[in-house]
Amino acid sequence: MSGQKFYADPRATFAYSNGAVGYRPSNGPFDCLGAVAKVKNCPIAGTALRLTCYATGYAYTYLSVPACTRYRGQHVAGYFVVEDGAIEFRVMNRHRTRLGLPEQTT
């Protein structure tokens, strides 16, 4: 199963301030997805990992875009958050154990 839903145009890249490299979809610069169709070297919140992550849909809110990645053969769902020019992948609570993180309780 591939997590990539949007074509990531290798000619349309964007460098984030934290070293991650985002790829825009091939629909052009006016696509509302932005430079998150594919993000290489993306930091994973709560870990020292930096993985390649893919957008899986358009933003539910202004602040987050649903996304996924793979780690040790397992699918990990989450979302992208961009703050102050830096992007970060945040893992959904139900998938935190796949990265060796404890589940959060509320």
C-alpha positions in Angstrom: 0.0 0.0 0.0 1.4 3.4 -1.0 0.6 6.4 1.1 1.2 8.9 -1.7 -2.1 10.4 -3.0 -0.9 13.5 -4.7 1.8 13.6 -7.4 4.8 15.5 -6.0 6.4 17.5 -8.8 10.2 17.3 -8.4 10.5 20.7 -10.1 8.4 22.5 -7.5 10.2 22.2 -4.2 10.1 24.3 -1.1 12.7 24.3 1.7 11.3 24.7 5.2 13.3 26.5 7.9 13.9 23.2 9.8 15.6 21.4 6.9 12.6 19.6 5.5 11.9 19.7 1.8 8.3 20.0 0.6 7.0 19.1 -2.9 4.0 20.8 -4.4 1.5 18.8 -6.5 1.7 19.2 -10.3 -1.5 21.3 -10.3 0.6 24.4 -10.1 1.4 27.0 -7.5 -2.3 27.9 -7.0 -3.2 24.4 -5.7 -4.6 24.9 -2.1 -2.5 21.9 -0.8 0.8 23.9 -0.9 4.2 22.3 -0.6 3.1 19.3 1.4 2.2 16.7 -1.3 5.4 15.0 -0.2 7.8 16.1 2.5 11.3 14.6 2.8 13.4 14.8 6.0 10.2 15.8 7.9 10.7 15.9 11.7 8.3 13.6 13.6 6.9 15.3 16.8 8.1 13.7 20.0 11.0 11.8 18.4 14.4 12.3 16.8 13.1 10.7 13.6 13.0 12.5 10.3 11.0 10.6 7.6 9.4 11.1 4.3 5.7 11.9 4.7 2.8 12.2 2.3 -0.4 14.3 2.3 -3.5 12.1 2.2 -6.1 14.8 1.7 -6.8 18.5 1.9 -6.7 20.4 5.1 -9.6 19.9 7.5 -8.7 23.2 9.2 -6.4 26.1 8.3 -3.7 24.7 10.5 -3.4 21.0 9.7 -3.2 18.7 6.6 -3.9 14.9 7.0 -0.8 12.9 6.2 0.9 9.5 6.6 4.3 7.9 6.7 5.8 4.4 7.1 8.1 3.3 9.8 9.6 -0.2 10.1 7.0 -1.5 7.6 4.0 0.0 9.5 1.6 2.7 8.3 1.6 5.7 10.6 -1.3 8.3 10.3 -1.1 11.9 11.4 -1.1 15.4 10.1 1.3 18.2 9.1 1.5 21.4 11.1 3.4 24.4 9.8 4.5 27.0 12.4 7.0 29.8 11.9 8.2 28.4 8.6 8.9 25.0 10.0 6.9 21.9 9.2 6.3 19.0 11.6 4.4 15.6 11.3 2.3 14.9 14.4 1.2 11.3 14.9 -2.4 10.4 15.6 -2.8 8.9 19.1 -3.9 5.5 17.9 -0.6 5.1 16.0 1.8 6.5 18.6 2.8 3.0 19.7 4.1 2.2 16.2 6.8 4.7 16.8 7.5 3.6 20.3 5.7 6.6 21.8 3.2 6.2 24.7 -0.4 6.9 24.0 -1.6 10.2 25.3 -4.5 10.2 27.7 -6.9 13.1 28.1 
